[in-house]
Amino acid sequence: MTTTEQALEKEIIELSDYDAAAEALRQLKHLNKAVAEHLAVDILRSSKGDEYFQASAFETLYSVNLHKGIELIKNPPMPLNTATLSAMIECITEDSGIVVDHPEVLEAAKVLKKRIRNLNSQDSHRIQGTLDWFLETYPNT
């Protein structure tokens, strides 16, 4: 690992500033996907940082490893916070065009649709724009 990668990893692990750590993780994914993936999974499974940091970690994980991201959608960390759920929904909605080649994206959309049905009204209202986009994109799932 290069010194740059080590410095980014340290920023993420120390977690003294969520925004800086999220940016470090985004940078690290371009330099060392394996380390970025490992750190993102750890952040999500251990509920490190706030919900927005976790949502950012999910976006990084999904962009680095589609299959790991979908696995996490199917078996999410509990409790699953609203920001991370919203990030999951956005990633799957953005990838609606690859469903033909990646049917697992459609499977993930079905899982998310069930989860959406169980949202309380406050959380549902909080991510309404994302939900509307998702339901427009996947009307028949």
C-alpha positions as CSV (number, residue, x, y, z in Angstrom):
1,M,0.0,0.0,0.0
2,T,1.3,3.5,-0.9
3,T,1.7,6.2,1.7
4,T,-1.2,8.0,0.1
5,E,-3.4,4.9,0.5
6,Q,-2.2,4.5,4.1
7,A,-3.0,8.2,4.9
8,L,-6.5,7.8,3.4
9,E,-7.1,4.6,5.3
10,K,-6.0,6.3,8.6
11,E,-8.4,9.2,7.9
12,I,-11.3,6.7,7.5
13,I,-10.4,4.6,10.5
14,E,-9.8,7.5,12.9
15,L,-13.2,8.9,11.9
16,S,-12.6,12.3,13.5
17,D,-14.5,14.1,10.7
18,Y,-17.2,12.2,8.9
19,D,-17.1,14.4,5.8
20,A,-13.3,14.1,5.5
21,A,-13.5,10.3,6.1
22,A,-16.2,9.9,3.4
23,E,-14.1,11.9,0.9
24,A,-11.1,9.7,1.9
25,L,-13.1,6.6,1.2
26,R,-14.2,7.9,-2.2
27,Q,-10.6,8.7,-3.1
28,L,-9.3,5.4,-1.8
29,K,-11.7,3.5,-4.1
30,H,-9.8,4.9,-7.1
31,L,-6.5,3.9,-5.6
32,N,-7.2,0.6,-3.9
33,K,-10.6,-0.9,-4.5
34,A,-10.0,-3.9,-2.2
35,V,-9.1,-1.8,0.8
36,A,-12.0,0.7,0.1
37,E,-14.4,-2.3,-0.2
38,H,-13.2,-3.8,3.1
39,L,-13.5,-0.5,5.0
40,A,-16.9,0.2,3.5
41,V,-18.3,-3.2,4.6
42,D,-16.8,-2.7,8.1
43,I,-18.4,0.8,8.4
44,L,-21.8,-0.6,7.4
45,R,-21.7,-3.8,9.4
46,S,-20.4,-2.0,12.6
47,S,-22.6,1.1,12.1
48,K,-19.6,3.5,12.3
49,G,-20.2,7.2,12.1
50,D,-23.5,8.8,11.4
51,E,-26.1,7.7,9.0
52,Y,-24.9,10.0,6.2
53,F,-21.4,8.6,6.5
54,Q,-22.8,5.1,6.3
55,A,-24.9,6.0,3.3
56,S,-21.7,7.3,1.6
57,A,-19.9,4.1,2.5
58,F,-22.7,2.1,0.9
59,E,-22.4,4.2,-2.3
60,T,-18.7,3.5,-2.4
61,L,-19.2,-0.2,-1.8
62,Y,-21.8,-0.5,-4.5
63,S,-19.7,1.3,-7.0
64,V,-16.7,-0.9,-6.2
65,N,-18.5,-4.2,-5.9
66,L,-22.0,-4.4,-7.3
67,H,-22.5,-7.9,-5.9
68,K,-21.4,-7.0,-2.4
69,G,-23.7,-4.0,-2.5
70,I,-26.7,-6.1,-3.5
71,E,-25.8,-8.7,-0.8
72,L,-25.9,-5.9,1.7
73,I,-29.3,-4.7,0.4
74,K,-30.6,-8.3,0.8
75,N,-29.0,-8.7,4.3
76,P,-28.7,-5.1,5.6
77,P,-27.1,-4.1,8.9
78,M,-29.8,-3.7,11.5
79,P,-31.2,-1.3,12.3
80,L,-31.0,0.1,8.8
81,N,-31.0,3.9,8.9
82,T,-33.0,6.0,6.5
83,A,-30.0,7.7,4.8
84,T,-28.4,4.3,3.9
85,L,-31.8,2.9,2.7
86,S,-32.1,6.0,0.5
87,A,-28.6,5.4,-0.9
88,M,-29.5,1.8,-1.6
89,I,-32.7,2.8,-3.4
90,E,-30.8,5.5,-5.4
91,C,-28.1,3.0,-6.5
92,I,-30.6,0.4,-7.6
93,T,-32.7,3.1,-9.4
94,E,-29.7,4.5,-11.3
95,D,-28.8,0.9,-12.4
96,S,-32.3,0.1,-13.8
97,G,-30.8,0.1,-17.3
98,I,-28.5,-2.8,-16.5
99,V,-31.3,-5.2,-15.3
100,V,-31.2,-7.2,-18.5
101,D,-27.5,-8.1,-18.0
102,H,-27.7,-8.1,-14.2
103,P,-31.0,-9.6,-13.0
104,E,-29.7,-9.4,-9.4
105,V,-30.4,-5.6,-9.6
106,L,-34.1,-6.4,-10.1
107,E,-34.0,-8.9,-7.2
108,A,-32.6,-6.1,-5.0
109,A,-35.4,-3.7,-6.2
110,K,-37.9,-6.3,-5.1
111,V,-36.3,-6.5,-1.7
112,L,-36.3,-2.7,-1.4
113,K,-39.9,-2.5,-2.4
114,K,-40.9,-4.7,0.5
115,R,-38.7,-2.6,2.8
116,I,-40.4,0.6,1.6
117,R,-43.8,-0.8,2.4
118,N,-42.7,-1.1,6.0
119,L,-41.4,2.4,6.4
120,N,-43.1,4.7,8.9
121,S,-44.6,7.8,7.5
122,Q,-41.9,10.1,8.9
123,D,-39.1,8.2,7.2
124,S,-41.1,7.8,4.1
125,H,-41.7,11.5,3.9
126,R,-38.0,12.2,4.5
127,I,-36.9,10.3,1.4
128,Q,-40.1,10.9,-0.7
129,G,-38.3,12.2,-3.8
130,T,-36.1,9.1,-3.9
131,L,-39.1,6.8,-3.3
132,D,-41.1,8.5,-6.1
133,W,-38.2,8.0,-8.5
134,F,-37.7,4.4,-7.5
135,L,-41.4,3.6,-7.8
136,E,-41.6,5.3,-11.2
137,T,-38.6,3.3,-12.4
138,Y,-39.8,-0.1,-11.0
139,P,-43.6,0.1,-11.2
140,N,-44.1,-3.6,-11.6
141,T,-41.6,-5.1,-9.1
